[in-house]
Amino acid sequence: MVDSSMQINALIVDATDPERLAAFWSELLGRPVVGRMGPYVWLRRENGLGLGFQRTAEPKSRKNRMHFDI
């Protein structure tokens, strides 16, 4: 049996330049950047879902396995 009380709290996207990626998605989605903590940049939470971008040292070398349907 599946516990239906679990929910996705936030989506985190790895990025070598989280500020730049957050600015792009902020403009596209109309969700302003509302926080920065450590390696994270956060957009305003909407409908209970957070969207954050985490700084990573390694550049992406393979196809993304996640995408946004907007």
N, C-alpha and C positions, 0 to 999 in steps of 0.2 A: 504494500500500500504506500502511496506517495503522500508525503506531508505537504499539504497545499498551503501551509502558512509561510513557507519560505518564499522570499521575493528577491529579485535582483536589486541591489542597492545602488550600484554604480558600474559604469563601464570605464575601464582604464585603458588608454592607448599608449603604447611605448613610442617614444620619439627622441631623436637626437636633438631636436629643437622644439621643446614643448610650447614655448611662448609663441612661436610662429604658427604651429599647428592649432593651438588654442585660439589664436586670433582669427585664423581662417574659419574654423567651425563656429566661433562666436558670431562672426558676421553672417555666415550662411544660415544659422539657426535662430539668430536674434536672441541669443543667451549670453549675456556679458560675462567676462572673466570676473569672478568674485573672490578668488582666494589663491594664495601661493603658500605652500608649506613644503619645505625640503625639496625633493625632486618633482613635486606635483604642481600643476596649474589646473584650477577648477573653474568650470563654467557654472552658471546659476542652475540649481536643481529645479527640474520641472516634472510634474506628475510623479513625484517621488523618486525620480531617477537622476543620479549624479553622473556627470561626464567629466573625466579628468584625463590629463596627459602627463605621463611620467618620463622624466629624462632618463635615457639609457646611453651608455657609452658606445655600444656597438651599433653601426649602421645596419639597416635592414638588408638582408641579402636574399630573401626568398619572398614568394608571393604571400600577401596577407591572407589569413584564413577567416578574418572577420570583416564585414562591411556594414555600412549603415543604409537602411532603406528609409528614405525620407520622402 
